[in-house]
Amino acid sequence: MTVRPVGPHDGDPLIPLPDKTPAALRVAVTRLDPAGALPRFDRHWEEATPEARDTFILTPCRAFLEHWFMWVVIHRLPTLATRLAECERIVATSDDRAERRAAAAEINRILATTQESAR
């Protein structure tokens, strides 16, 4: 299989880019994947907030926001989300080292390009 790059602007976004707040991200996740991602979102938030409160460090909440903001940025573009999932599957299951490396490199490009475009 040949790994083909897909840019973050392929197709129209399903939703507008939300604010980087827990409430706005929760609405976006609910619209994009209420059955699959929303329970993970809620569980992650429920883990991050007590940790931040107990340690007096905001890092868990900041990591939560960054993770879910990038998830929304990617998943609001179905072609990009599908390609990322395919690359992740290749990395996890392929016996071909070159194919795994190419897929991993594409994952890195997708994440870097998406992060840059979300600024």
N, CA, C and O of each residue as an XYZ file, in Angstrom:
476
protein
N       0.827     -1.173      0.000
C       0.000      0.000      0.000
C       0.877      1.243      0.000
O       1.892      1.292      0.693
N       0.492      2.228     -0.762
C       1.213      3.479     -0.802
C       0.552      4.458      0.156
O      -0.669      4.614      0.162
N       1.357      5.101      0.948
C       0.836      6.094      1.874
C       0.756      7.408      1.130
O       1.756      7.906      0.614
N      -0.458      7.972      1.077
C      -0.641      9.228      0.365
C      -0.972     10.340      1.349
O      -1.861     10.180      2.185
N      -0.271     11.460      1.261
C      -0.530     12.552      2.188
C      -1.897     13.188      1.938
O      -2.335     13.313      0.795
N      -2.547     13.577      2.996
C      -3.806     14.297      2.913
C      -3.654     15.551      3.755
O      -3.271     15.469      4.922
N      -3.945     16.689      3.189
C      -3.824     17.938      3.923
C      -5.035     18.190      4.791
O      -6.095     17.607      4.561
N      -4.897     19.047      5.782
C      -5.994     19.312      6.697
C      -7.137     20.099      6.079
O      -8.171     20.272      6.724
N      -6.986     20.580      4.860
C      -8.046     21.374      4.247
C      -8.807     20.605      3.175
O      -9.506     21.214      2.365
N      -8.685     19.274      3.152
C      -9.431     18.471      2.194
C     -10.891     18.406      2.619
O     -11.204     17.875      3.684
N     -11.783     18.939      1.797
C     -13.199     18.927      2.117
C     -13.572     20.070      3.040
O     -12.712     20.768      3.580
N     -14.871     20.245      3.208
C     -15.369     21.291      4.079
C     -15.478     20.781      5.510
O     -15.875     19.636      5.724
N     -15.135     21.608      6.492
C     -15.283     21.193      7.891
C     -16.749     20.941      8.229
O     -17.641     21.635      7.740
N     -16.981     19.947      9.065
C     -18.340     19.637      9.495
C     -18.884     20.688     10.452
O     -20.082     20.969     10.466
N     -17.989     21.265     11.251
C     -18.372     22.287     12.227
C     -17.320     23.383     12.214
O     -16.188     23.151     11.789
N     -17.683     24.578     12.677
C     -16.673     25.628     12.804
C     -15.663     25.278     13.897
O     -15.942     24.467     14.780
N     -14.521     25.884     13.825
C     -13.493     25.678     14.840
C     -13.979     26.271     16.164
O     -14.304     27.456     16.226
N     -14.033     25.457     17.220
C     -14.545     25.978     18.494
C     -13.466     26.737     19.268
O     -12.281     26.687     18.937
N     -13.911     27.433     20.297
C     -12.964     28.025     21.238
C     -12.263     26.894     21.978
O     -12.778     25.779     22.068
N     -11.094     27.194     22.499
C     -10.334     26.188     23.244
C     -10.714     26.266     24.724
O      -9.907     26.628     25.580
N     -11.980     25.911     24.992
C     -12.488     25.849     26.360
C     -13.149     24.489     26.544
O     -13.606     23.895     25.567
N     -13.210     23.991     27.758
C     -13.855     22.692     27.968
C     -15.299     22.658     27.468
O     -15.715     21.673     26.857
N     -16.062     23.712     27.715
C     -17.466     23.724     27.302
C     -17.605     23.710     25.780
O     -18.404     22.948     25.236
N     -16.832     24.544     25.098
C     -16.912     24.606     23.631
C     -16.425     23.298     23.008
O     -17.002     22.822     22.030
N     -15.376     22.725     23.566
C     -14.872     21.457     23.034
C     -15.869     20.333     23.275
O     -16.024     19.456     22.426
N     -16.541     20.345     24.405
C     -17.534     19.305     24.682
C     -18.678     19.382     23.674
O     -19.154     18.349     23.202
N     -19.122     20.584     23.340
C     -20.164     20.745     22.327
C     -19.679     20.203     20.983
O     -20.414     19.499     20.291
N     -18.448     20.533     20.620
C     -17.894     20.069     19.346
C     -17.770     18.550     19.315
O     -18.139     17.924     18.321
N     -17.260     17.949     20.382
C     -17.123     16.489     20.445
C     -18.501     15.840     20.372
O     -18.673     14.813     19.716
N     -19.479     16.435     21.043
C     -20.843     15.914     21.005
C     -21.390     15.919     19.583
O     -22.074     14.980     19.180
N     -21.099     16.950     18.835
C     -21.582     17.035     17.451
C     -20.835     16.081     16.526
O     -21.417     15.567     15.570
N     -19.556     15.837     16.796
C     -18.749     15.012     15.898
C     -18.843     13.518     16.185
O     -18.870     12.716     15.251
N     -18.895     13.133     17.449
C     -18.890     11.699     17.788
C     -19.461     11.476     19.188
O     -18.721     11.150     20.116
N     -20.783     11.651     19.343
C     -21.359     11.565     20.679
C     -21.250     10.186     21.324
O     -21.088     10.086     22.540
N     -21.336      9.145     20.542
C     -21.305      7.794     21.124
C     -19.890      7.317     21.412
O     -19.659      6.637     22.411
N     -18.942      7.664     20.552
C     -17.587      7.146     20.700
C     -16.661      8.026     21.513
O     -16.052      7.567     22.479
N     -16.552      9.278     21.131
C     -15.553     10.153     21.750
C     -16.060     10.868     22.996
O     -15.276     11.162     23.898
N     -17.346     11.150     23.060
C     -17.849     11.919     24.204
C     -17.595     11.227     25.544
O     -17.184     11.898     26.492
N     -17.821      9.917     25.664
C     -17.492      9.279     26.945
C     -16.005      9.386     27.300
O     -15.657      9.556     28.468
N     -15.125      9.287     26.293
C     -13.688      9.434     26.544
C     -13.363     10.864     26.965
O     -12.543     11.082     27.858
N     -14.008     11.837     26.321
C     -13.835     13.249     26.666
C     -14.201     13.473     28.133
O     -13.425     14.044     28.899
N     -15.386     13.018     28.506
C     -15.847     13.215     29.888
C     -14.932     12.523     30.897
O     -14.612     13.091     31.941
N     -14.517     11.310     30.588
C     -13.632     10.563     31.485
C     -12.289     11.288     31.644
O     -11.761     11.395     32.751
N     -11.743     11.784     30.525
C     -10.471     12.507     30.549
C     -10.601     13.770     31.411
O      -9.715     14.063     32.214
N     -11.707     14.523     31.248
C     -11.920     15.732     32.034
C     -12.057     15.400     33.518
O     -11.523     16.105     34.374
N     -12.775     14.323     33.810
C     -12.960     13.907     35.205
C     -11.642     13.468     35.851
O     -11.507     13.527     37.073
N     -10.682     13.034     35.054
C      -9.358     12.675     35.577
C      -8.457     13.905     35.706
O      -7.684     14.015     36.657
N      -8.558     14.818     34.756
C      -7.658     15.975     34.721
C      -7.963     16.989     35.819
O      -7.044     17.531     36.432
N      -9.229     17.247     36.069
C      -9.560     18.317     37.017
C      -9.171     18.002     38.459
O      -8.601     18.872     39.117
N      -9.445     16.811     38.986
C      -9.001     16.563     40.366
C      -7.477     16.551     40.490
O      -6.922     17.000     41.492
N      -6.815     16.035     39.463
C      -5.352     16.017     39.496
C      -4.810     17.444     39.565
O      -3.903     17.731     40.346
N      -5.369     18.337     38.744
C      -4.931     19.738     38.766
C      -5.237     20.374     40.113
O      -4.405     21.094     40.667
N      -6.419     20.114     40.638
C      -6.807     20.674     41.930
C      -5.905     20.161     43.053
O      -5.461     20.930     43.905
N      -5.642     18.861     43.043
C      -4.869     18.259     44.135
C      -3.392     18.633     44.102
O      -2.740     18.681     45.146
N      -2.863     18.896     42.915
C      -1.437     19.200     42.795
C      -1.150     20.688     42.635
O       0.008     21.104     42.663
N      -2.202     21.491     42.467
C      -2.051     22.932     42.233
C      -1.231     23.221     40.979
O      -0.524     24.226     40.896
N      -1.341     22.321     40.007
C      -0.638     22.469     38.731
C      -1.675     22.358     37.619
O      -2.485     21.431     37.613
N      -1.651     23.297     36.685
C      -2.645     23.306     35.611
C      -2.292     22.410     34.431
O      -3.066     22.313     33.480
N      -1.162     21.769     34.477
C      -0.716     20.946     33.350
C      -1.743     19.906     32.915
O      -1.949     19.753     31.711
N      -2.398     19.183     33.816
C      -3.391     18.202     33.353
C      -4.541     18.842     32.569
O      -5.017     18.269     31.589
N      -4.982     20.011     32.990
C      -6.063     20.690     32.273
C      -5.588     21.248     30.936
O      -6.317     21.206     29.945
N      -4.387     21.762     30.914
C      -3.834     22.260     29.640
C      -3.639     21.116     28.651
O      -3.941     21.257     27.466
N      -3.137     19.987     29.136
C      -2.960     18.816     28.263
C      -4.308     18.333     27.737
O      -4.429     17.960     26.570
N      -5.312     18.341     28.599
C      -6.664     17.969     28.191
C      -7.149     18.874     27.059
O      -7.624     18.391     26.032
N      -7.026     20.190     27.252
C      -7.476     21.139     26.233
C      -6.735     20.958     24.914
O      -7.350     20.959     23.848
N      -5.416     20.802     24.983
C      -4.631     20.620     23.755
C      -5.033     19.338     23.034
O      -5.225     19.341     21.818
N      -5.162     18.244     23.780
C      -5.526     16.959     23.178
C      -6.875     17.051     22.466
O      -6.989     16.682     21.297
N      -7.889     17.538     23.165
C      -9.231     17.541     22.593
C      -9.406     18.622     21.536
O     -10.214     18.456     20.622
N      -8.675     19.715     21.637
C      -8.740     20.719     20.577
C      -8.188     20.129     19.282
O      -8.792     20.288     18.221
N      -7.050     19.453     19.361
C      -6.479     18.824     18.164
C      -7.407     17.724     17.642
O      -7.559     17.567     16.431
N      -8.021     16.970     18.541
C      -8.969     15.929     18.118
C     -10.096     16.558     17.310
O     -10.466     16.041     16.256
N     -10.646     17.670     17.796
C     -11.740     18.347     17.095
C     -11.255     18.904     15.760
O     -11.934     18.759     14.744
N     -10.093     19.537     15.757
C      -9.563     20.100     14.510
C      -9.450     19.015     13.445
O      -9.780     19.252     12.283
N      -8.998     17.852     13.821
C      -8.849     16.746     12.872
C     -10.200     16.150     12.502
O     -10.475     15.950     11.319
N     -11.032     15.866     13.467
C     -12.276     15.139     13.202
C     -13.384     15.986     12.586
O     -14.404     15.446     12.158
N     -13.203     17.284     12.536
C     -14.189     18.095     11.828
C     -13.962     18.029     10.309
O     -14.771     18.533      9.529
N     -12.852     17.400      9.905
C     -12.533     17.161      8.491
C     -12.535     15.647      8.270
O     -11.519     14.995      8.511
N     -13.644     15.081      7.819
C     -13.776     13.621      7.750
C     -12.689     12.918      6.942
O     -12.238     11.842      7.334
N     -12.266     13.494      5.839
C     -11.222     12.866      5.028
C      -9.924     12.764      5.815
O      -9.236     11.744      5.762
N      -9.599     13.800      6.531
C      -8.379     13.820      7.329
C      -8.468     12.821      8.482
O      -7.515     12.089      8.747
N      -9.601     12.793      9.161
C      -9.784     11.863     10.279
C      -9.696     10.415      9.794
O      -9.105      9.569     10.466
N     -10.272     10.135      8.647
C     -10.222      8.786      8.083
C      -8.789      8.402      7.740
O      -8.363      7.280      8.012
N      -8.054      9.321      7.151
C      -6.665      9.040      6.776
C      -5.795      8.839      8.007
O      -4.952      7.943      8.027
N      -5.988      9.654      9.028
C      -5.230      9.493     10.264
C      -5.513      8.120     10.882
O      -4.588      7.434     11.317
N      -6.765      7.726     10.922
C      -7.125      6.413     11.474
C      -6.488      5.289     10.664
O      -6.032      4.297     11.233
N      -6.454      5.436      9.354
C      -5.830      4.414      8.506
C      -4.330      4.328      8.778
O      -3.779      3.231      8.868
N      -3.674      5.462      8.907
C      -2.235      5.459      9.218
C      -1.975      4.840     10.583
O      -1.018      4.084     10.750
N      -2.818      5.154     11.555
C      -2.668      4.552     12.880
C      -2.844      3.036     12.820
O      -2.135      2.296     13.502
N      -3.797      2.576     11.996
C      -4.007      1.136     11.827
C      -2.776      0.483     11.203
O      -2.364     -0.596     11.630
N      -2.197      1.121     10.210
C      -1.008      0.584      9.555
C       0.147      0.472     10.547
O       0.821     -0.557     10.605
N       0.372      1.520     11.319
C       1.451      1.508     12.309
C       1.248      0.376     13.316
O       2.211     -0.267     13.733
N       0.005      0.138     13.700
C      -0.287     -0.863     14.722
C      -0.281     -2.297     14.203
O      -0.044     -3.226     14.975
N      -0.538     -2.496     12.903
C      -0.764     -3.867     12.433
C       0.115     -4.339     11.284
O       0.225     -5.545     11.064
N       0.732     -3.450     10.558
C       1.480     -3.863      9.369
C       2.762     -4.616      9.736
O       3.441     -4.280     10.707
N       3.069     -5.621      8.953
C       4.321     -6.355      9.106
C       5.458     -5.714      8.301
O       6.624     -6.070      8.469
N       5.110     -4.779      7.439
C       6.075     -4.130      6.562
C       6.659     -2.890      7.262
O       5.962     -1.900      7.486
N       7.942     -2.971      7.596
C       8.595     -1.883      8.329
C       8.555     -0.565      7.561
O       8.299      0.484      8.151
N       8.800     -0.607      6.270
C       8.793      0.617      5.462
C       7.394      1.236      5.439
O       7.248      2.457      5.499
N       6.386      0.400      5.352
C       5.007      0.894      5.359
C       4.667      1.536      6.710
O       4.020      2.582      6.761
N       5.106      0.905      7.797
C       4.878      1.465      9.129
C       5.573      2.812      9.275
O       4.998      3.761      9.808
N       6.816      2.891      8.796
C       7.564      4.156      8.883
C       6.905      5.258      8.063
O       6.809      6.400      8.514
N       6.454      4.918      6.866
C       5.781      5.912      6.022
C       4.483      6.384      6.672
O       4.172      7.574      6.647
N       3.737      5.465      7.245
C       2.485      5.830      7.915
C       2.767      6.690      9.146
O       2.056      7.662      9.401
N       3.800      6.334      9.910
C       4.160      7.127     11.087
C       4.596      8.529     10.677
O       4.257      9.505     11.346
N       5.337      8.632      9.596
C       5.759      9.941      9.104
C       4.546     10.767      8.669
O       4.499     11.977      8.890
N       3.569     10.103      8.051
C       2.363     10.823      7.644
C       1.560     11.281      8.859
O       1.020     12.387      8.859
N       1.477     10.451      9.885
C       0.802     10.865     11.117
C       1.465     12.127     11.657
O       0.785     13.078     12.043
N       2.772     12.131     11.682
C       3.503     13.300     12.162
C       3.196     14.532     11.319
O       2.990     15.618     11.859
N       3.164     14.368      9.999
C       2.845     15.499      9.108
C       1.415     15.995      9.344
O       1.176     17.201      9.405
N       0.473     15.069      9.473
C      -0.917     15.452      9.708
C      -1.024     16.257     10.998
O      -1.655     17.314     11.025
N      -0.414     15.761     12.054
C      -0.500     16.454     13.342
C       0.192     17.818     13.295
O      -0.339     18.803     13.808
N       1.364     17.874     12.689
C       2.096     19.143     12.609
C       1.337     20.166     11.756
O       1.213     21.328     12.143
N       0.838     19.740     10.616
C       0.115     20.637      9.735
C      -1.189     21.093     10.373
O      -1.556     22.264     10.276
N      -1.870     20.194     11.009
C      -3.121     20.522     11.675
C      -2.879     21.497     12.824
O      -3.632     22.455     13.001
N      -1.844     21.253     13.592
C      -1.524     22.136     14.705
C      -1.201     23.538     14.194
O      -1.636     24.535     14.770
N      -0.447     23.600     13.124
C      -0.091     24.897     12.545
C      -1.329     25.626     12.001
O      -1.466     26.836     12.178
N      -2.219     24.891     11.347
C      -3.408     25.524     10.765
C      -4.421     25.957     11.818
O      -5.274     26.801     11.544
N      -4.336     25.383     13.029
C      -5.285     25.720     14.091
C      -4.862     26.957     14.879
O      -5.608     27.426     15.739
N      -3.712     27.473     14.606
C      -3.222     28.662     15.342
C      -3.889     29.905     14.890
O      -3.595     30.985     15.402
